[in-house]
Amino acid sequence: MVHKSLINRALLLLSFLALQFSAFAQSEAAVNAGKVLFKSNCAQCHNRNMKDDLTGPALGGVEERWADYDQADLYTWIRNSQALVQAGHPRATEVFNQWNKVVMQPFPNLTDEDIANLMVYINCQYAGNCPGTPPPGGGITGTPGAGPEEGSNTGLFIILAVILGILAVVLARIASNLNYMLKVQAGETGIVRRSLTDILTSKGVIGFLVFALVVLGGYTTVNNAISMGRQQGYQPEQPIKFSHATHAGAQKIDCQYCHDGARRSKHSVIPAANTCMNCHKAVKVGSTYGTAELTKIYASVGYDPSTDTYIEDIENKSTEDLKAIYSKWIQNEYMKEEDAKVNKVDKVVDTQWDAIVAALTDEAIGDESVYGPINWVRIHNLPDHAYFNHAQHVSVGKVECQQCHGKVEEMELVGQVSPLSMGWCINCHRQTEVKFDGNEYYKSYSKYVEELESGAREKVTVEDIGGLECQKCHY
């Protein structure tokens, strides 16, 4: 009976701890999923602390504000706000009018599970009790070179370690008691029941702790060394809210029109503002942000959209002179809108001008002029000892941009999708077949072509033509 009592207690404790851990793991998984969705879809317009308004309203308490309506209405609003406004939904119309009829970007690809996870993250961030996340701060700032947020799974590991530790102590205690009772039943005398302190300070426990520390230390060291410089998932905010979903997706602009170096050089190159001007001399007001983002481009190249001319002697113009030029443009365009309010125009102008100054000045090098290059934040960055040539892959290998960079044409804010690790590159070279048809770069591999034509070989991979040789990437 004593044996059964001890075993039942151990099983009960183990079940309780397992349930607690499972609930915690599910909660943190939902928070982490919601955090990723918020960064990808919402952070451009909504404050991360969920309490303060930004371009859009604070999201904290959004479910309470929609409590008088079905949850499906809120989910429809998030996916396509204009559909609900056009249907005459009272809450949707109220919010639309309250925010001066600024159109919220639609997110038709979000599933119910995605939105539910997003709500979990919004609610816990608003309450300040998200598991595994730092205290809420401002919006995403995107520090160059920073990787994905560390420590999101630290809570899980700590809980798991505590559970295993408690379980080990309970089992050790049970084993000690069983051993004591067996000796008593065998008639042995002078037996002393081992206390919990005796168990915890035994050679076996101390040896196990030393072994565990060595394994954990080795794992941490190796894992950190492997992760050094990695930044998969890195999705910084850019100085201009450039939407690849609009340009590459809706407008079908080819990647290589802007990144024209990809087909002919090692680097894909960051597009110059003059490339933007090829289209935006004609398209002067954006579909989402109006004049707010496009005016940053005009200011960087010294273009006056009001007169369709470049500003003469701009190097000698003061910041106040430039502010007057672009404030006039912003004000005139704002007053053309149907919902424009005279008493708000100064606020609109000042807000947009402050954003222009913040985007185009570089205080780190003492440059406080809005006229100059746009300080784009680099996302993909290989280590110096690794050689990668865009032209070799794009022009010779016929590799699609999406194979490495993901579905950029669907991204509002671009982030690093692939790990860009050596193992990832090697696996790609092992699996990718060489495209010989009509490709003059592979004429020297006539033997492989003949073997393919005769049926002696089914395929030729990059590995077969030297794609795994160390010197190809590390010279």
Buried (B, 14 or more C-beta within 10 A) or exposed (E): EEEEEBEEEBEEBBEEBEEEBEEBBEBBBBBBBBBBBBBBBBBBBBBBBBBEEBBBBBBBBBEEBBEEBEBEBBBBBBBBBEBBBEEEBEBBBEBBEEBEEBEBBEBEEBEEEBBBBBBBBBBBBBEEEBBBBEEBEEBBEBEEEEBBBEEBBEBBEEBBEEBEEEBBBBEBBBEBBBEBBEBEEEEEEEEEEBEEEEBBEBEEBEEEEEEEEEEEEEEEEEEEEEBEBBBBBBBBBBBBBBBBBBBBBEEEBEBBEBBBBBBEEEEBBEBBBEBBBEEBEEEBBBEBBBBBBBBBBBBBBBBBBBEEEEBEEBEEBEBEEBBEBBBBBBBEBBEEEEEBEEEEBEEBBEBBBEBBBEBBBEEEEEBEBBBBEBBBBEBBEEEEEBEBBBBBBBBBBBBEBBEBBBEBBEBBBBBBBBBBBEEEBBEBBEEBEBBBEEBEBBEEBEEBBEBBEEEEBEEBBBBBBEBBEEEBBEE
